Amino acid sequence: MAGRNLAGGIGRKAARVAALAGLAAGLACGLAVAPAAAGAVPCRTSGSFESWLEGVKAEARAAGVPGSAIEAGLAGVAYDPAIIRRDQGQGVFQQTLLTFAGRMVSNDRMVRGKKYLAQYSGVLSRIEATYGVPGEVLVAFWGLETDFGSDMGKYHAPTAVATLAYDCRRADYFRPELIDLLRIVARGDLKPSEMFGDWAGELGHLMFTPTDLYRYAADGDGDGRINVMRSVPDAFATGANFLRGLGWRRGEPWLEEVSVPADMDWSQADLDTMLPRAAWSRMGVRTPAGGALAAGGPSAALLLPMGRNGPAFLAYPNFKAYLGWNKAMVYSTTAAYYATRLDGAPAMSRGRAKVTPLTTEQMRHLQGLLRSAGFTRDAPDGRFGKSTRAAVRAAQMQLGLPADGYPTPELLAALEGRR
């Protein structure tokens, strides 16, 4: 969840919102001052915050939210420029997997994660029986999102979400979130006075957006109420229900570290290329110790977060639920890796050779070159996302470089040499 203190969570909403179609980062600042487009969700260009808020109240009433919940949920809410500064000041998430996972999956988090697995074993077993999601997966998210509840945020969620919905950067996303926040108040799950969380409006031990919380809230402690702020079992059950909604498949793995040969058809290393283990074995993929992969099981994609020289994994269909939770590849891979560690897997390998990542400025320069050469239409933003990965692979294939989809200084130099 980009924007959170890395000692706690990472700001899932920020990563998910930034990836939504139509919200190009290069246009965001312009949208904040441009006239509202026809049919667009009303935002700050439509008048004062107070008059805008009256429009939200009318929309909520039309959606069936009781007036008492609307008034309670929006009582004292005012536009907060500090929230917008946090949103606009997000740094580009450029840490490598080894750097980020090394920091977040620390020895201390391993010890505490195992302690909580034992402490909540009964609850987690019941939740797995109901939703099919293992306890290790939920405890790993808990550790990464809020450091096991020790850093659940300090921002008043109704104020944060209303401010972000009023600002034109992401009004189309946050205004529905605000309506769902009011629905949560109406349902009685949370009082507005206890809705304190991330600056982007996420709440609870596992940091749920209001919409995800409204849709997937589940009672994990059996008391007939759902409070993801105070009840860890409720947060676990809600997280499991959310993952099931994202397509989690009961009884199947999510991530498995492997070793790859020095040379293979690297273009096959793509999350959209799902092959049986036997097919990967024929291409030389092995266990980290060099042994044969287990036979059978679901098909998997070959995931190379740092290219062919870094750590390598088989990503199973359940890994797509991680990307639904957070579209940032480094975060999702770290969360999945952490869960495998809690499940007994050893620490990951550092890969075959040292990997030199591009800086943010180098990434922007590379993206500009890729665009000029016709490999992408996207404006440079310095972010290493799915679109850039596909453009990098296409360029590598044309230039005769190993097509593992990872941006390298070698690719940058080769593209510069073509100008």
C-alpha distance (Angstrom), angle and dihedral (degrees) to the residues before:
residue distance angle dihedral
M1 . . .
A2 3.73 . .
G3 3.75 111.5 .
R4 3.78 99.6 37.8
N5 3.77 122.7 109.6
L6 3.80 104.8 -90.9
A7 3.79 88.9 -132.4
G8 3.77 84.0 72.7
G9 3.79 128.0 14.7
I10 3.78 134.6 -19.2
G11 3.81 106.2 -130.4
R12 3.83 106.0 -103.1
K13 3.78 93.1 -168.3
A14 3.78 93.5 56.9
A15 3.79 91.5 54.0
R16 3.80 93.6 44.5
V17 3.79 95.1 45.8
A18 3.80 93.4 48.0
A19 3.78 89.2 54.7
L20 3.79 96.2 52.3
A21 3.79 115.8 116.8
G22 3.75 114.5 -99.3
L23 3.79 96.9 21.6
A24 3.80 98.7 101.4
A25 3.76 110.3 -179.4
G26 3.79 92.1 -136.9
L27 3.83 90.8 61.4
A28 3.79 97.9 43.9
C29 3.78 98.9 93.4
G30 3.79 91.7 45.4
L31 3.78 91.5 52.1
A32 3.77 90.4 57.2
V33 3.81 91.9 67.0
A34 3.79 103.3 24.5
P35 3.83 122.4 102.3
A36 3.81 113.5 -91.3
A37 3.79 112.8 -94.9
A38 3.77 119.6 -121.5
G39 3.79 109.3 -83.2
A40 3.79 93.8 10.7
V41 3.79 121.7 137.6
P42 3.83 108.8 -92.4
C43 3.80 114.1 -102.5
R44 3.79 139.5 157.9
T45 3.80 93.2 -46.6
S46 3.79 87.6 65.6
G47 3.80 96.7 68.0
S48 3.78 141.7 -76.8
F49 3.77 121.8 -15.9
E50 3.79 90.4 -111.9
S51 3.81 94.2 54.1
W52 3.80 90.0 43.1
L53 3.82 89.6 52.8
E54 3.81 90.1 53.8
G55 3.80 87.0 57.1
V56 3.81 89.9 52.8
K57 3.79 90.0 51.4
A58 3.79 90.9 51.5
E59 3.81 91.0 49.0
A60 3.80 91.4 49.1
R61 3.81 91.6 50.1
A62 3.80 89.9 49.6
A63 3.83 88.2 51.6
G64 3.79 90.3 56.1
V65 3.81 100.3 -101.9
P66 3.82 109.3 147.8
G67 3.78 115.6 -112.0
S68 3.80 92.1 -123.6
A69 3.82 91.0 58.4
I70 3.79 91.5 46.5
E71 3.79 93.3 51.8
A72 3.81 92.7 43.8
G73 3.79 93.8 46.4
L74 3.79 95.2 48.9
A75 3.81 98.7 36.6
G76 3.80 109.8 130.7
V77 3.80 93.3 1.4
A78 3.80 112.5 149.6
Y79 3.78 135.0 168.3
D80 3.81 109.8 -85.1
P81 3.83 115.2 -159.4
A82 3.81 89.6 -168.3
I83 3.81 89.4 68.3
I84 3.80 90.8 54.0
R85 3.81 90.9 48.9
R86 3.80 88.8 53.5
D87 3.79 90.9 49.4
Q88 3.80 95.4 46.5
G89 3.79 92.7 41.8
Q90 3.80 96.8 58.2
G91 3.77 111.4 137.9
V92 3.77 119.6 -131.9
F93 3.78 109.4 -100.0
Q94 3.79 102.0 -124.2
Q95 3.80 105.0 147.7
T96 3.78 116.0 127.5
L97 3.78 120.7 -118.6
L98 3.81 91.9 -108.0
T99 3.79 91.8 51.8
F100 3.78 96.9 44.0
A101 3.80 97.4 39.9
G102 3.79 90.8 44.1
R103 3.78 88.9 56.5
M104 3.79 99.4 40.0
V105 3.81 101.1 37.9
S106 3.77 93.7 54.3
N107 3.79 126.9 162.8
D108 3.80 88.3 -105.4
R109 3.80 92.1 54.1
M110 3.78 90.1 48.2
V111 3.80 91.7 53.3
R112 3.80 94.2 45.6
G113 3.79 92.6 42.8
K114 3.80 91.5 55.8
K115 3.79 90.2 45.9
Y116 3.80 91.5 54.8
L117 3.79 91.8 45.1
A118 3.79 87.8 59.2
Q119 3.80 94.3 41.3
Y120 3.81 93.7 52.4
S121 3.81 97.6 31.8
G122 3.79 94.6 122.1
V123 3.79 94.0 48.1
L124 3.79 92.8 44.7
S125 3.81 92.0 49.5
R126 3.80 91.0 53.4
I127 3.79 91.1 47.5
E128 3.81 92.3 49.7
A129 3.80 89.9 49.8
T130 3.80 89.6 53.1
Y131 3.80 102.6 38.8
G132 3.80 105.0 17.2
V133 3.82 94.8 -123.6
P134 3.84 116.2 129.0
G135 3.80 120.2 -125.4
E136 3.80 91.7 -121.1
V137 3.80 90.1 63.9
L138 3.80 93.0 51.4
V139 3.79 95.9 43.9
A140 3.81 90.4 49.6
F141 3.81 90.8 54.4
W142 3.80 89.6 46.9
G143 3.79 91.1 53.4
L144 3.79 94.5 48.0
E145 3.79 98.7 39.6
T146 3.81 101.6 47.7
D147 3.81 106.6 -3.4
F148 3.80 89.0 -105.3
G149 3.78 93.3 -46.4
S150 3.79 97.8 -49.0
D151 3.84 94.0 111.0
M152 3.80 110.3 36.2
G153 3.78 96.6 150.3
K154 3.78 136.4 -101.2
Y155 3.80 104.7 -124.6
H156 3.81 123.5 109.2
A157 3.81 101.4 -118.1
P158 3.83 98.3 -148.2
T159 3.81 89.6 52.4
A160 3.80 93.4 44.7
V161 3.79 96.0 47.7
A162 3.81 93.3 43.1
T163 3.80 90.9 50.4
L164 3.79 92.4 49.8
A165 3.80 91.5 45.6
Y166 3.82 91.0 51.6
D167 3.78 92.9 49.5
C168 3.81 111.0 81.6
R169 3.79 96.7 -133.1
R170 3.80 93.4 84.9
A171 3.79 107.6 0.0
D172 3.82 92.4 133.0
Y173 3.79 89.5 59.4
F174 3.78 103.8 37.0
R175 3.79 101.3 42.4
P176 3.84 92.3 66.2
E177 3.81 87.5 45.1
L178 3.81 88.9 56.3
I179 3.81 91.8 51.0
D180 3.81 89.8 50.8
L181 3.79 90.2 48.7
L182 3.81 87.9 57.5
R183 3.80 89.5 48.5
I184 3.81 88.5 55.8
V185 3.80 89.3 53.6
A186 3.80 90.3 48.6
R187 3.80 91.4 50.6
G188 3.77 89.8 53.7
D189 3.79 97.8 -124.7
L190 3.80 95.1 124.9
K191 3.78 136.0 11.3
P192 3.81 116.3 -130.1
S193 3.81 88.7 -122.2
E194 3.82 91.0 64.2
M195 3.80 97.0 43.3
F196 3.78 98.6 107.8
G197 3.77 119.4 139.9
D198 3.79 144.6 110.0
W199 3.81 121.1 -3.6
A200 3.82 88.2 -110.1
G201 3.80 92.3 57.9
E202 3.80 100.4 -98.3
L203 3.78 116.6 149.4
G204 3.78 143.4 -159.6
H205 3.76 139.9 15.9
L206 3.82 91.5 -48.2
M207 3.83 96.9 34.1
F208 3.80 106.1 -117.4
T209 3.78 124.2 -170.4
P210 3.82 111.6 -123.0
T211 3.80 91.1 -109.0
D212 3.80 93.9 50.2
L213 3.79 90.1 45.6
Y214 3.79 92.4 49.3
R215 3.81 92.2 49.3
Y216 3.78 101.3 39.9
A217 3.82 107.4 26.8
A218 3.80 109.7 140.8
D219 3.79 135.3 -178.7
G220 3.79 108.3 -117.5
D221 3.80 100.8 168.5
G222 3.79 97.2 46.9
D223 3.79 97.2 -124.3
G224 3.80 93.8 125.4
R225 3.81 93.8 -111.3
I226 3.80 133.6 85.7
N227 3.79 119.1 -137.7
V228 3.79 114.1 158.9
M229 3.81 90.1 179.2
R230 3.78 96.6 62.2
S231 3.80 106.1 17.2
V232 3.79 117.1 68.8
P233 3.83 91.2 -170.0
D234 3.82 89.8 54.3
A235 3.80 89.4 50.6
F236 3.82 90.7 49.5
A237 3.81 93.0 48.8
T238 3.80 91.8 47.0
G239 3.81 91.0 48.8
A240 3.80 91.1 49.8
N241 3.80 91.9 48.1
F242 3.81 89.9 49.3
L243 3.81 92.5 50.2
R244 3.79 90.1 48.8
G245 3.79 87.6 52.4
L246 3.80 88.2 52.4
G247 3.80 89.7 57.2
W248 3.81 104.4 -89.9
R249 3.81 110.8 173.6
R250 3.79 117.4 -143.1
G251 3.80 117.9 -118.9
E252 3.80 96.0 7.8
P253 3.82 129.1 117.0
W254 3.79 123.0 -112.8
L255 3.82 107.3 -161.7
E256 3.81 135.1 7.3
E257 3.78 126.0 -177.2
V258 3.80 115.4 -129.2
S259 3.79 139.3 170.2
V260 3.78 122.3 -118.5
P261 3.81 130.1 -151.5
A262 3.78 122.7 -105.3
D263 3.78 89.7 -104.2
M264 3.79 134.4 19.5
D265 3.80 140.0 130.5
W266 3.79 94.8 -60.8
S267 3.79 92.3 -176.6
Q268 3.81 86.0 76.2
A269 3.81 89.5 65.6
D270 3.79 95.9 94.3
L271 3.80 131.2 118.2
D272 3.79 89.8 -126.0
T273 3.82 91.5 58.5
M274 3.80 106.6 82.1
L275 3.81 114.2 -179.3
P276 3.83 135.2 168.2
R277 3.79 116.9 -97.5
A278 3.81 88.0 -111.5
A279 3.80 90.1 61.8
W280 3.79 91.9 51.2
S281 3.79 89.5 47.7
R282 3.79 90.4 55.5
M283 3.81 88.5 54.5
G284 3.81 90.9 54.6
V285 3.80 101.0 -98.3
R286 3.80 111.0 150.2
T287 3.77 141.6 169.2
P288 3.82 115.2 -79.1
A289 3.80 88.3 -97.9
G290 3.81 91.8 51.9
G291 3.78 97.8 -103.2
A292 3.79 128.6 133.0
L293 3.78 119.1 -80.6
A294 3.78 116.3 -108.7
A295 3.78 114.0 -93.4
G296 3.77 123.1 -112.7
G297 3.77 125.9 4.4
P298 3.79 128.8 116.7
S299 3.77 123.1 -39.2
A300 3.79 116.9 -95.4
A301 3.78 142.5 -164.9
L302 3.79 123.6 -123.7
L303 3.81 107.4 -117.0
L304 3.82 118.4 -161.6
P305 3.83 104.7 176.8
M306 3.82 92.0 177.3
G307 3.78 99.3 28.0
R308 3.78 130.5 -100.9
N309 3.83 93.9 -41.8
G310 3.82 97.2 52.3
P311 3.81 133.5 67.3
A312 3.82 114.8 -46.9
F313 3.80 131.0 -152.7
L314 3.76 143.1 179.1
A315 3.81 105.6 -126.4
Y316 3.80 112.8 -155.6
P317 3.83 126.7 -157.4
N318 3.81 90.1 -88.0
F319 3.80 89.2 64.4
K320 3.81 87.7 72.1
A321 3.80 87.8 66.2
Y322 3.80 87.7 59.2
L323 3.81 89.4 54.3
G324 3.79 88.3 50.0
W325 3.79 88.4 54.9
N326 3.80 92.3 48.2
K327 3.80 124.8 -0.6
A328 3.82 92.8 -156.0
M329 3.81 103.1 106.6
V330 3.80 95.9 -150.5
Y331 3.80 92.2 51.7
S332 3.82 94.7 44.6
T333 3.79 92.8 47.4
T334 3.79 90.7 48.0
A335 3.81 92.0 50.5
A336 3.80 91.4 48.9
Y337 3.80 91.8 45.2
Y338 3.81 91.6 49.3
A339 3.80 89.7 53.4
T340 3.82 91.3 51.5
R341 3.80 89.3 51.2
L342 3.81 90.8 52.3
D343 3.80 86.2 49.1
G344 3.82 90.9 56.9
A345 3.81 105.4 -89.4
P346 3.83 117.8 140.0
A347 3.78 124.9 -114.5
M348 3.79 113.8 -73.9
S349 3.78 123.9 -98.5
R350 3.79 119.4 -108.5
G351 3.79 89.5 -129.2
R352 3.77 133.4 -118.5
A353 3.79 100.8 -57.1
K354 3.79 143.1 -1.0
V355 3.80 113.1 -70.7
T356 3.81 118.8 -148.4
P357 3.81 109.2 -155.8
L358 3.79 121.8 -153.7
T359 3.78 119.2 -108.9
T360 3.79 118.7 -118.5
E361 3.79 91.0 -100.2
Q362 3.79 91.8 48.1
M363 3.81 88.9 49.9
R364 3.81 91.1 53.0
H365 3.80 89.9 48.5
L366 3.81 91.0 49.3
Q367 3.80 91.1 48.9
G368 3.78 89.7 51.4
L369 3.79 90.5 52.4
L370 3.80 91.3 47.0
R371 3.78 89.7 51.6
S372 3.80 93.5 47.6
A373 3.80 89.6 50.5
G374 3.80 92.0 51.3
F375 3.79 98.6 -110.9
T376 3.82 93.5 120.3
R377 3.78 139.9 9.1
D378 3.80 94.3 -151.3
A379 3.79 120.4 114.9
P380 3.83 113.9 -115.9
D381 3.80 111.9 -95.1
G382 3.81 103.8 159.6
R383 3.81 92.3 -115.9
F384 3.78 123.1 125.5
G385 3.79 100.7 -140.2
K386 3.78 136.5 148.9
S387 3.81 94.3 -80.5
T388 3.80 93.0 51.6
R389 3.79 90.7 46.9
A390 3.81 90.6 54.5
A391 3.82 91.8 47.3
V392 3.80 91.1 48.6
R393 3.79 91.3 51.6
A394 3.81 91.9 49.4
A395 3.81 90.7 50.3
Q396 3.79 92.4 47.1
M397 3.79 91.1 52.1
Q398 3.80 92.7 50.1
L399 3.81 92.8 46.4
G400 3.80 94.4 46.5
L401 3.82 94.3 -114.0
P402 3.83 124.0 137.2
A403 3.82 101.1 -78.2
D404 3.80 99.5 -139.3
G405 3.81 93.3 132.6
Y406 3.81 94.5 -120.3
P407 3.82 118.8 128.5
T408 3.79 111.8 -124.6
P409 3.81 138.0 174.3
E410 3.82 86.5 -109.9
L411 3.79 91.9 59.7
L412 3.79 91.1 45.5
A413 3.81 90.7 52.4
A414 3.79 92.2 46.8
L415 3.80 92.6 52.3
E416 3.80 91.7 46.0
G417 3.80 88.5 52.0
R418 3.80 90.6 58.3
R419 3.81 94.7 58.6
